[in-house]
Amino acid sequence: MEVRLGRRRVGPGHPVLVVAEAGINHNGSLSIAKRLATAAKKAGADCVKFQAHITEEEMLDTNLRPGNSRKTLWEVIKSCELDAKQEADLYRHCKRIGIMFLSTPFSAAAADRLHRLGVPGFKIASSEVTNPPFLEHVAAKKRPVILSTGMSDMAEIRGAVRILKGRVPLVLLQATSEYPADYSRVNLGAVETLSKAFGVPAGISDHSPGIYTALGAVARGACIVEKHFTLDKRMPGPDQAMSIDSGELAELSKGCRAVWLARGSEKRIHRTEVPVMRFARESVVSTRPIRKGERLTTLNTSTKRPGTGPIPATKYRSVVGKRATRDIPADSQISKRDIR
């Protein structure tokens, strides 16, 4: 169960793909977008993701305002557009510095534009789970799809999967479309739920504060971790304040790899633990002088470090009651030839 995104394999057997969601945090500036990509690369992210907006193609011009914004949704999105030439320039910049470029299309026209660029796959926003015509259009491109599942129930996700799975390689992301998302509603267990229910790799698009829950998602099997990313949380824009900065992204990148390496479930003694066992464990010892023929008791024997003695602490009960075959000095490791 894996998906190929360019040269990267994504799935349970492969390191976590860390996606820096730059989104519209460039505020329509190509220069800032390039700086976001470069900063994401330096912070250790595997991929930087933007949003492809062609406002006229994706929405009606209404007075709808997101949250407490003074601007209408149309005005917000329009101010954050990158045109086709700028998007191509940004794509080339990412290739030059060696970081995967992804972008989320919000219209068929935007998907077409990204397809012409040669993107390794499409990241589809939660808002499109219930948009069959758009999903059909993207599926026809035959490129891998990463689909976020915020504000969707299992029946709605099933409908989207029915359109995509089998036509394109698919990854599902658990998401809670709340900005920022309360920890109690992140639902890390849904990563595994989605993977088992639909037989595809799963990850998380995490909107909660900080990096804690993203790292927890890796422990629960997430193969992709996506976090909103900004150069400065004080910059204007709807997503800046709830995004992580370069320092946090660096910690996330490092942490995801550490947690992924630590996910094993086998319980055994590792070869590297053996040297520690020698000084950390105990051996059977005398606690006072024991004369030849004297019986060994809990009063004249005990267990002490190091564990280099002939009789390990686990065999202590088999020693009590035996008789000494020679005089044993105090604080000596006892061997089998010392007792009978």
N, C-alpha and C positions, 0 to 999 in steps of 0.2 A: 504494500500500500504506500506508494510514493508518487510524487508529481515532480516533473522536471521544469524548472524555470531557468531557461538558458542552460548554463553549465551546472547550476545548483540543483541538487536533489532535495526535495522536501518530504519529510515523512518521519515516522517513529524511529527509524534506524539512523537518522542523520542529525547533525547538530542543528540547533534552533536557528531559523532565519530571523534575524533582528531587523525590523523594518522601522525606519525613522519616518513618521508621517508628517512631512513638511506641509502637506495640504495646501492651504491658501495663506500660509504664514509669511509668504513673500510680499503680500499686499500688492500684487500686480507688477512687482519689480523683478526683472530678469536678473539683475545684479545680486539682489538679495536671495533669489532662488538658487543661484550658483553658490553663493556663500553657505546656504543651508546644506547643499549637497556636499560641499567640501568639508564642512564641520561634521556632518554625519559620518563621512568616511574616516576622518581623524578620530572620531569617538568610537570607532570599531563597528558601526552598523554595517550590515550586509547589503542593505537596500535603502534607498531614499524614495519616498512616494509623494507624488503631488496630486493635484486634482485638475482634470481637464474640463474647463467650463467654456461653453459657447452659449451665453446666456439666452439669446433669442431662441435657441433650439431646445432648451430644457425647461423653461418656465414662462408663465404669463407675467406681464408687468402689472403688479397689483400693489396695494398699500400694505400687504402683509409684512409685519416686522418680526424678526426672530428675537425672542426674549425681550429684553429692555432696550433693544437697539433703537437709536434715533433714525437710522437708515432703514429703508425697506429692504427685504431680502434681495430684490432685483438689484438695488444699488450696491449692496454688499458684494454680491457675486460679480457684478459688472466691473467693480473696482479691482477685483482680484484675478481677472482674466489674463492669461498669456495667449498671444495669437499663435498661429501655426509656425511662423518663422521663429519666434522666441522659444516655443516648445521644442522645436527641432534643435535649436542651439543648446538648450538645456540638456537634452538627451545626449548630444555629442559631448558636452562637458562631463556628464556622468561617465560615459564610456572612457573618456580621456583619463579621469582620475581613478577609475577602477571600482566604481560602485554601481550596483544594479539600479536601473531606473524603472520605476513603475508609476502609473498614474491612474486615477479613478475617473472614467468617463461618466458624464451625467446626461448624455444624449447619444443617439445613434451617430450623429455627425462627429462627436468627440471620439467615439470608439473607432470610427473610420480613420480619423486623423492619427490616432495612436497606432492603429494597425499598419498604416503606411510607414510609420517610423520604424516598425519592426520590434516593438516592445516584446519582452519574453512572455508576457501574460497580461491579463486584465485584473485589476482589483476592483470589485464591484461593491458599492456602498449598501448599507442596510436598507436604505430607502427604496432600492430597486428589487428587493425580494418579491414584492407583489406587483411587479411590472413585467408581465409575460412578453409583450412585444419587444421590449428592450433586451430581455434575457435571450430571446430567440435570435435577435440581431447579433448579439455578442457571441452566442454559441456558434453561429455560422462562420465566425472568424477562425475557429478551430485552434484557438490558443488557450493555454491553461487559464483557469478562472479561480480567483480567491474571493469568496463571497462572505461578507459580514452579515450577521443575522440579528442585529439589534432590532428592537420593537417588532419582533416576529415570533409567532408561536410555532410549534412543531408542524402543524398542518400547513401553514404558509411556507415554511422552509421546505417541506416535502414537495410542495408544488413547484418551487424553484429548482430543487434537485432533479425533479422529474424532467425538466426542460434541459438541464445542463449535463447531468451525469450520463456517461456513455457517448456524449458528443464531444466533450472536452474534459481534460484532466481537471479535477475539482478539489479545492480545499475550502473548508468551512471555518469561519471564525466566530467564536462566541463574542458577543458585544452587548453592552447595555447603553442604549442611546440617551445618555444623561451626561451633562457636561458641567462639572465633573460628576462622575458616577459614585454614589455612596457605596462603600465597601460591602455593605450587607446585600447589595443588589448586583454584585459582579458575577456571582455564581460560577466559580471556577470549575465545579464538577460538571458543568455543561460542556466543557471541552471534550471530556470523555463520552458524555451522552451523545453529542453530535457525531463523533467518530464512529461509535458503535451502531447508532441508529441508521447511518447512511453509508457506512463502509468506506469512508474517505478520511484522509488526514485532517486534523483539526488544530486550531490555534486560537489566539485571542487578539481582539482589537480592544485595548484596555483604555478606558477613559477615566479611571479612578486616579486620585492624587498620588504622586510619587511612583516608585517602581516596585513596591512590595507585592501587589497582586499579580503583576506581570511575571515576577520571579516564581510566585506560587503556581502560576499556570504552567510553567515549565515542569515543575514537579508533578503536575497532574497530567502531563503528556502533551502539552502544546508544542507543535512543531514550528509555528510562526508566532512571534510576538510583535505587535504593532503598537507604537505609542506616538502621540502627537509630539512634535519637536519644534522648538523655536530657538532663535539666536538670543532673544531677550524677552522675558515674560512681560516686560513693561511696554513692548511695542503695541501699536493699535491693531485691532483685529479681534474677531470673535473667539478664536481658539488659542490666542497667545498665553493668556493667564493660566489655562489648565494644561499647557504643554510642558514637557520636560526640557531642560536646557542641555548644553553640551556636556557638562559635568555629570549630570544624571544619566544621560545617554551612554556615556562611557562606562558608568557603573552598571547600567542595565546590560550592555553588551558583554561585559566581563562576567556579570552575575548569571546571565542566561547560559553561558558556556559552562560555568562552574556547576550550576544546578543540573544541567543536562548530563554532565559527566557523573554526577552523584546520584542518578536516579535508579541505580541497580537495586534489585530485590533479593538477590542471592545472599544467604547468610553462611559464611565460611571463614576460615582463617586464611588471610592473605599472606603470601610469601613475604611481603614487606613488614608484616607484623611479627614475624618470628624473632628478629633481633630484640624487639621490645619485650617479648615474652620472657627472655632470658633474665632481664633485670626486674621486670614488673611482677612476675609471678613468684610464688614461694616454694621452698623445699622443706622437708621434714628435718628438724634440728633438735639438738639437746639444749635444755635451758639451764642445766646444772650438771656437775660431774655424775656420771653413771658408772657404777662398778660392774665388772664382769659378773654375769649371772643375775644381776638385778633386773627386775621387771620394768619395762617401759610403761609409763603412765602419763596422764594428762598433766601431772605435776612436774615431771622431769623432761618433757618433750613439748614441742610446739611447731608452728610453721613460721618461717621468716624468709625474707628476700635475701639473695636473688634466687631465681628459679633454676640455678645451674646444678643443684644437688642431685644425687642419684635417685632419691625418692621424692616425687612431686607431692605437693600439698593434697592433691586429690586422693592419694593413697594413705593419708594420715591414719585413718581408722584401722587400717590393716596392720599398722605398726604397734599401736597401743595393745599391751598384753604380751608382747614378745619379750624375750630375755636377751640381754646384751652378751655377745660372744667375746667381748674385750672391754677394757676400760675405755669409756668414751668421755673426752673432755667436755666441759661446758661450751656452749655456743659453737657446736660442730655440726656440720651436715652429716646426717646418718645415712649409711649405705646398707644394702641388703646383706653384705657379709658381716656387718656389725650386729646382726640380730638373728634369732632362730625361734 
